[in-house]
Structure formats: C-alpha cells, structure tokens
Amino acid sequence: MDATEVVTSGGTQSESYSFTEISWKPSNTSKFHPNVFLLSGIPGLEDFHLLFSILFFIMYVLSLMGNSVLFLVISITESLHQPMYLFLLMLSVGDILLSASTVPKTLSIFWFGFHEISFNGCLVQIFFIHFTCMTESAVLLAMAYDRYIAICYPLIYVTRLTASFIKGVMVTSVGRSVVIIIPVILLLIRLPYQNSNVIEHTYCEHMAMARLATADITVNIIYGMVIIVCTSVIDLLLIGLSYVAIIRAVVGLSSSTARRKTFSTCVSHICVIILLYVPAFFSFIAHRIPHNHIPPYLHILVANLYVLVPPMMNPIIYGVRTKEIRQRVILLFCGNM
C-alpha cells in the first residue's frame, strides 16, 4: 500500500506515508481522530516478517486447537464439572479471545501488507486485550483459592466451592474487567491525534496509541499504573499469600510422598501464572522506559509472545499434567466415549 486517506476538518486528501514519519497536518481543532491508524509490524525486523508470520500462525493454530479441545472435553464430561476444571474452562475461553483479537490482524500485516486499522477498531482491540488479561488474572486468583481450600481446609471444600460461588467468580471477574477498562477507552477517545497515526506495533495497545496524542497523557499513564496495581499486583499478592499457606500445609505433612503428590497439584497453576505475568510486567515496564534503553522490536516481540505463548501452552500444561483431562482427550479422539 502506497497511500492512505486522511480526513481533516476541511475535507479528504490523499497523502503518502512512511512508518517513521507522517507528513500530513490537520487543521486546528480541539479533538481530532484520524479515520485509520497504521500498524507498522515489527520496526527494524521487516526482513523477518515472513518467518515470524509462520511461527505466529503455527502457535495460533495450536492455541485454537488446544483450547477448543479443552473447552469441549470439560463441557461434555460431567465428571469434570468441578470448580478447578470450570475455572480452567473459563481460562480456555479467555485464551481463545486473547489470541483471536490480535493474531489475525498481525498475520494480515505480515502476509498482505494490511497495515490499516480503523480508529474504532483500534479501541475495540484494546478493550478486548485488556479485558481478557484482567479477567484471566481474576480466574487465576480463583484457581489459587481453590487449591488453598482443597489443601488447607479439605473438609469444607464442597461447602465453600459451590456452584453459586463459581458463578459469582465469573460475574465478578467479568464485571471488574469491564468497569476498569471502560475509562481507558474514554481516556483515549478524549485525546487529539494531530501529528502521526502510525502505531509501532503489530496490534493496538493503550500506551502505544496514547503516545501518538498531541496532548498531555499524564492521566493515561497514571490510570494505567492504577490498573496494574488494582488488578495484577493485588491478584498476584493474594495468589502469593495463598501459596505461602499451601507450602506451610504441605511441609507439615508427615509423608514425603504425600507432600510431593499434594504440591504436584499446584505445579500446573504455577506454570500458567509465570507464563501470564512475566511478559505482562515486562511489557508494562518497557512502555515506561525510553526506547534508547529497550529496542522497540524487543518490546513488540515480547508483546506478541504474551498473546501467543500462554494461550498455546495452557492447554498443553494442563493436558499433560492432569490425568483426568489427558484420559478424556485420548478417549475423545479414539471415539470411545
């Protein structure tokens, strides 16, 4: 693509663009939103776009297949309608939504050069990315609580982890995410974008979009930090406290076999937590460090792995380590259910 249509208050004109500089200047207005943003892909690594596209496509297909199978197995197997598996089902839905909201657009950039995304489309993408990540964080916290009750207070597990409790977790996690993310969208809408409409990324991201604005984005930066503290940091803190109690309970068991078997039920959950939070915090920190310290392509690569690796690995981790799921998957594909 060699040109894009740029709308100003005086009409429509065709202007050429590059991914390093935009030449158009709209007329003065208090708030201006371009019709489209241009997603650059991975600046500095354009020669590797085809290679990345093959890798991303394989990971995306594995993610869709793995999470779809996990969702199907848990849905149709009545014996798996237990709290931990239902939380896992919620996680699989989130993983599908997270990868589906980002990867297809990334592949269209790499394969077909479709760099354009509408202003509203960018906002929708940001909403679903942040909504999914915050919801998954809440689900991981619920899974940690499930392990805490099962190991530390097994006698009250059935009365505490009820169907109404699980529904409450689902409603609360979704509601919290919606309430928190709506102000992000409103803060982005209020900003004028009068100089550049090129987002150096493969998908729309809150701070990447906000930094294109020709106005003060202090509120966006502060609110972004508030979001991290009120969701991921608090969730991770509570998860950590639950595992402190779990470790104390496991250490107190008399048999080494019992200790190993009890703690092994938490390993899958811990692996998923690491996969979700490590790249998320790296991405958050990278947006607040000058680009001369962290190359933009490194940040963008990690951001892409963040929406690809956890959705791909989560069903593999639980499928391999959870006997019940593994057996049901084998039965499903052998046609003996």
C-alpha positions as CSV (number, residue, x, y, z in Angstrom):
1,M,0.0,0.0,0.0
2,D,1.4,3.4,-1.0
3,A,-1.1,5.9,0.3
4,T,-3.9,6.3,2.8
5,E,-6.9,8.6,3.0
6,V,-6.5,11.2,5.8
7,V,-9.6,13.1,6.9
8,T,-9.3,16.7,8.1
9,S,-11.9,19.2,9.1
10,G,-11.6,20.7,5.6
11,G,-12.1,17.5,3.6
12,T,-10.4,14.4,2.4
13,Q,-7.0,14.3,0.8
14,S,-4.6,11.5,-0.3
15,E,-1.2,11.6,1.4
16,S,1.8,9.3,1.2
17,Y,3.2,7.9,4.4
18,S,6.1,6.0,5.8
19,F,6.3,4.2,9.1
20,T,8.8,6.6,10.5
21,E,7.2,9.9,9.8
22,I,3.8,11.3,8.9
23,S,3.7,14.4,6.7
24,W,0.0,15.5,7.0
25,K,-1.1,18.2,9.3
26,P,-4.8,18.6,10.0
27,S,-6.3,22.0,10.7
28,N,-6.6,23.2,14.2
29,T,-9.3,21.5,16.3
30,S,-9.7,20.7,19.9
31,K,-10.1,16.9,19.3
32,F,-9.2,15.1,16.1
33,H,-9.4,11.5,15.4
34,P,-7.9,10.0,12.2
35,N,-10.1,7.6,10.2
36,V,-7.4,5.0,10.5
37,F,-4.2,4.1,12.3
38,L,-1.3,2.3,10.7
39,L,0.2,-0.7,12.5
40,S,3.9,-0.9,11.5
41,G,4.5,-4.5,12.3
42,I,7.9,-5.0,14.0
43,P,10.1,-2.0,13.1
44,G,13.7,-3.0,12.3
45,L,12.9,-6.6,11.7
46,E,10.9,-6.2,8.5
47,D,13.1,-8.8,6.7
48,F,11.9,-11.4,9.2
49,H,8.2,-10.7,9.0
50,L,7.6,-13.8,6.9
51,L,9.5,-16.0,9.3
52,F,7.6,-14.5,12.2
53,S,4.3,-15.0,10.4
54,I,4.9,-18.7,10.0
55,L,5.9,-19.1,13.7
56,F,2.9,-17.0,14.9
57,F,0.5,-18.9,12.6
58,I,1.6,-22.3,14.0
59,M,1.3,-21.0,17.6
60,Y,-2.1,-19.5,16.8
61,V,-3.4,-22.8,15.3
62,L,-2.1,-24.8,18.3
63,S,-3.7,-22.3,20.6
64,L,-7.1,-22.5,19.0
65,M,-7.0,-26.3,18.7
66,G,-5.7,-26.9,22.3
67,N,-8.2,-24.5,24.0
68,S,-11.1,-25.7,21.8
69,V,-10.4,-29.4,22.8
70,L,-10.0,-28.4,26.4
71,F,-13.3,-26.5,26.3
72,L,-15.1,-29.4,24.6
73,V,-13.7,-32.1,26.9
74,I,-14.6,-30.2,30.1
75,S,-18.1,-29.2,28.7
76,I,-19.2,-32.7,27.7
77,T,-17.6,-34.6,30.6
78,E,-19.9,-34.4,33.7
79,S,-17.2,-35.8,36.0
80,L,-15.1,-32.7,35.1
81,H,-17.8,-30.3,36.2
82,Q,-15.8,-29.5,39.3
83,P,-14.5,-26.0,40.4
84,M,-10.9,-26.3,39.2
85,Y,-11.9,-27.6,35.8
86,L,-14.6,-25.0,35.4
87,F,-12.1,-22.3,36.2
88,L,-9.9,-23.9,33.6
89,L,-12.7,-23.8,31.1
90,M,-13.0,-20.0,31.7
91,L,-9.3,-19.7,31.2
92,S,-9.5,-21.5,27.8
93,V,-12.3,-19.1,26.7
94,G,-10.1,-16.2,27.6
95,D,-7.1,-17.6,25.8
96,I,-9.1,-18.1,22.6
97,L,-10.4,-14.5,22.8
98,L,-7.0,-13.0,23.6
99,S,-5.2,-14.6,20.6
100,A,-8.2,-14.2,18.2
101,S,-8.3,-10.4,19.0
102,T,-4.7,-9.8,18.0
103,V,-3.1,-12.6,15.9
104,P,-5.3,-12.4,12.7
105,K,-4.5,-8.7,12.3
106,T,-0.8,-9.3,12.9
107,L,-0.8,-12.0,10.2
108,S,-2.7,-9.7,7.8
109,I,0.1,-7.2,8.2
110,F,2.9,-9.8,7.6
111,W,1.2,-11.6,4.7
112,F,-0.9,-9.0,2.8
113,G,0.5,-5.6,4.0
114,F,-2.8,-4.6,5.5
115,H,-1.5,-2.1,8.0
116,E,-4.6,-0.1,8.4
117,I,-7.0,-0.4,11.3
118,S,-9.9,2.0,11.9
119,F,-9.9,4.3,14.9
120,N,-12.9,2.4,16.5
121,G,-11.4,-0.9,15.5
122,C,-8.3,0.0,17.5
123,L,-10.3,0.9,20.5
124,V,-12.2,-2.4,20.3
125,Q,-8.9,-4.3,20.1
126,I,-7.5,-2.5,23.1
127,F,-10.7,-3.3,25.0
128,F,-10.7,-7.0,24.4
129,I,-6.9,-7.3,25.1
130,H,-7.1,-5.6,28.4
131,F,-10.5,-7.1,29.3
132,T,-9.2,-10.7,28.7
133,C,-6.0,-10.2,30.6
134,M,-7.7,-8.8,33.6
135,T,-10.4,-11.5,33.6
136,E,-7.7,-14.2,33.3
137,S,-5.9,-12.7,36.2
138,A,-9.0,-13.0,38.3
139,V,-9.6,-16.6,37.2
140,L,-6.0,-17.5,38.2
141,L,-6.7,-15.9,41.6
142,A,-9.8,-18.1,41.9
143,M,-7.8,-21.2,41.0
144,A,-5.3,-20.3,43.7
145,Y,-8.2,-20.0,46.2
146,D,-9.4,-23.4,45.0
147,R,-6.0,-25.0,45.7
148,Y,-5.8,-23.2,49.1
149,I,-9.1,-24.6,50.3
150,A,-8.6,-28.1,48.9
151,I,-5.2,-28.4,50.6
152,C,-5.5,-26.4,53.8
153,Y,-9.2,-27.0,54.5
154,P,-10.3,-30.1,52.6
155,L,-13.3,-30.8,54.9
156,I,-15.1,-27.6,53.9
157,Y,-14.1,-27.7,50.2
158,V,-17.5,-28.9,49.0
159,T,-19.5,-26.4,51.0
160,R,-17.2,-23.5,50.1
161,L,-16.6,-24.1,46.4
162,T,-20.2,-24.3,45.4
163,A,-21.9,-23.7,42.0
164,S,-23.1,-20.2,43.2
165,F,-19.5,-19.4,44.3
166,I,-18.2,-20.3,40.8
167,K,-20.9,-18.2,39.1
168,G,-20.1,-15.3,41.5
169,V,-16.4,-15.6,40.5
170,M,-17.3,-15.4,36.8
171,V,-19.7,-12.4,37.2
172,T,-17.3,-10.6,39.5
173,S,-14.2,-11.1,37.3
174,V,-16.0,-10.1,34.1
175,G,-17.7,-7.1,35.8
176,R,-14.4,-5.9,37.3
177,S,-12.7,-6.0,33.9
178,V,-15.4,-4.1,32.2
179,V,-15.6,-1.4,34.9
180,I,-11.8,-0.9,34.8
181,I,-11.3,-0.9,31.1
182,I,-14.1,1.5,30.1
183,P,-12.2,4.5,31.5
184,V,-9.2,3.5,29.3
185,I,-11.3,3.7,26.2
186,L,-12.8,7.1,27.3
187,L,-9.4,8.5,28.0
188,L,-8.2,7.5,24.5
189,I,-11.2,9.0,22.8
190,R,-10.7,12.4,24.5
191,L,-7.2,12.7,23.1
192,P,-6.4,14.6,19.8
193,Y,-4.2,12.8,17.3
194,Q,-2.9,15.5,15.0
195,N,0.6,14.6,14.0
196,S,1.1,10.9,13.4
197,N,-1.2,7.9,13.0
198,V,1.5,5.3,12.9
199,I,1.5,2.8,15.8
200,E,4.8,1.0,16.1
201,H,3.3,-2.3,17.0
202,T,1.5,-5.3,15.4
203,Y,-1.7,-4.6,17.3
204,C,-3.3,-1.6,19.1
205,E,-2.1,-1.1,22.7
206,H,-3.2,1.5,25.2
207,M,0.1,3.4,25.8
208,A,1.3,2.9,22.2
209,M,-1.8,4.7,21.0
210,A,-1.8,7.3,23.7
211,R,1.8,8.4,22.9
212,L,0.6,9.5,19.5
213,A,-1.6,12.1,21.0
214,T,-0.8,15.8,20.8
215,A,-2.0,16.5,24.4
216,D,-0.9,15.7,27.9
217,I,-1.3,11.9,28.6
218,T,-0.4,12.0,32.3
219,V,-3.8,10.8,33.2
220,N,-3.5,7.8,30.9
221,I,-0.1,7.0,32.4
222,I,-1.4,7.2,36.0
223,Y,-4.5,5.3,35.3
224,G,-2.5,2.6,33.5
225,M,-0.5,2.2,36.7
226,V,-3.6,2.2,38.8
227,I,-5.0,-0.7,36.6
228,I,-1.9,-2.7,37.1
229,V,-1.9,-2.2,40.9
230,C,-5.7,-2.8,41.3
231,T,-5.7,-6.0,39.2
232,S,-2.5,-7.8,38.5
233,V,-0.4,-6.7,41.5
234,I,-3.2,-7.3,44.1
235,D,-4.2,-10.6,42.4
236,L,-0.6,-11.8,42.4
237,L,-0.1,-10.7,46.0
238,L,-3.2,-12.7,47.1
239,I,-2.0,-15.7,45.0
240,G,1.4,-15.5,46.8
241,L,-0.3,-15.4,50.2
242,S,-2.4,-18.5,49.3
243,Y,0.8,-20.4,48.3
244,V,2.5,-19.4,51.5
245,A,-0.3,-21.1,53.3
246,I,-0.3,-24.0,50.9
247,I,3.5,-24.6,51.4
248,R,3.2,-24.4,55.2
249,A,0.4,-27.1,55.0
250,V,2.4,-29.3,52.6
251,V,5.5,-29.1,54.7
252,G,3.5,-30.2,57.7
253,L,2.5,-33.5,56.1
254,S,4.3,-36.5,57.6
255,S,4.9,-38.4,54.4
256,S,7.2,-37.2,51.7
257,T,5.1,-39.0,49.1
258,A,2.0,-37.1,50.3
259,R,3.9,-33.8,50.2
260,R,5.1,-34.4,46.7
261,K,1.7,-35.6,45.5
262,T,-0.1,-32.6,47.1
263,F,2.2,-30.0,45.8
264,S,2.2,-31.5,42.3
265,T,-1.5,-30.5,42.0
266,C,-0.3,-26.9,42.1
267,V,2.6,-27.1,39.6
268,S,0.4,-26.6,36.5
269,H,-1.2,-23.5,38.1
270,I,2.2,-22.0,39.0
271,C,3.4,-22.5,35.4
272,V,0.4,-20.7,34.0
273,I,0.9,-17.8,36.4
274,I,4.5,-17.4,35.3
275,L,3.5,-17.5,31.6
276,L,0.9,-14.8,32.1
277,Y,2.6,-12.4,34.5
278,V,6.2,-12.3,33.4
279,P,5.7,-11.0,29.9
280,A,2.8,-8.8,31.1
281,F,5.0,-7.0,33.6
282,F,7.9,-6.7,31.1
283,S,5.5,-5.0,28.6
284,F,4.2,-2.7,31.3
285,I,7.7,-1.6,32.3
286,A,9.0,-1.4,28.8
287,H,6.3,1.2,27.9
288,R,7.7,3.4,30.7
289,I,11.4,3.2,29.8
290,P,12.8,5.3,27.0
291,H,13.3,3.4,23.7
292,N,17.0,4.0,23.8
293,H,17.2,1.6,26.7
294,I,15.0,-1.1,25.3
295,P,14.8,-1.6,21.5
296,P,11.2,-1.3,20.2
297,Y,11.4,-4.6,18.3
298,L,12.2,-6.4,21.6
299,H,9.2,-5.0,23.3
300,I,6.9,-5.8,20.4
301,L,8.2,-9.3,20.1
302,V,7.6,-9.9,23.9
303,A,4.1,-8.4,23.5
304,N,3.3,-10.8,20.7
305,L,4.6,-13.8,22.7
306,Y,2.4,-12.6,25.5
307,V,-0.7,-13.1,23.4
308,L,0.6,-16.3,21.8
309,V,2.6,-18.4,24.3
310,P,0.2,-18.6,27.3
311,P,-2.9,-19.5,25.1
312,M,-0.8,-22.1,23.4
313,M,0.9,-23.6,26.5
314,N,-2.0,-23.5,29.0
315,P,-4.0,-26.5,27.4
316,I,-0.7,-28.4,26.9
317,I,0.4,-27.9,30.6
318,Y,-3.0,-29.0,32.0
319,G,-3.4,-31.7,29.4
320,V,-0.1,-33.3,30.2
321,R,-0.2,-32.9,33.9
322,T,-3.8,-33.6,34.7
323,K,-4.6,-37.3,34.4
324,E,-8.4,-36.8,34.1
325,I,-8.1,-34.4,31.2
326,R,-5.5,-36.4,29.5
327,Q,-7.6,-39.6,29.6
328,R,-10.7,-37.8,28.4
329,V,-8.8,-36.3,25.4
330,I,-7.5,-39.7,24.5
331,L,-11.0,-41.2,24.7
332,L,-12.4,-38.3,22.6
333,F,-10.0,-38.8,19.8
334,C,-10.2,-42.6,19.9
335,G,-14.0,-42.4,19.7
336,N,-14.7,-44.5,22.8
337,M,-16.5,-42.0,24.9
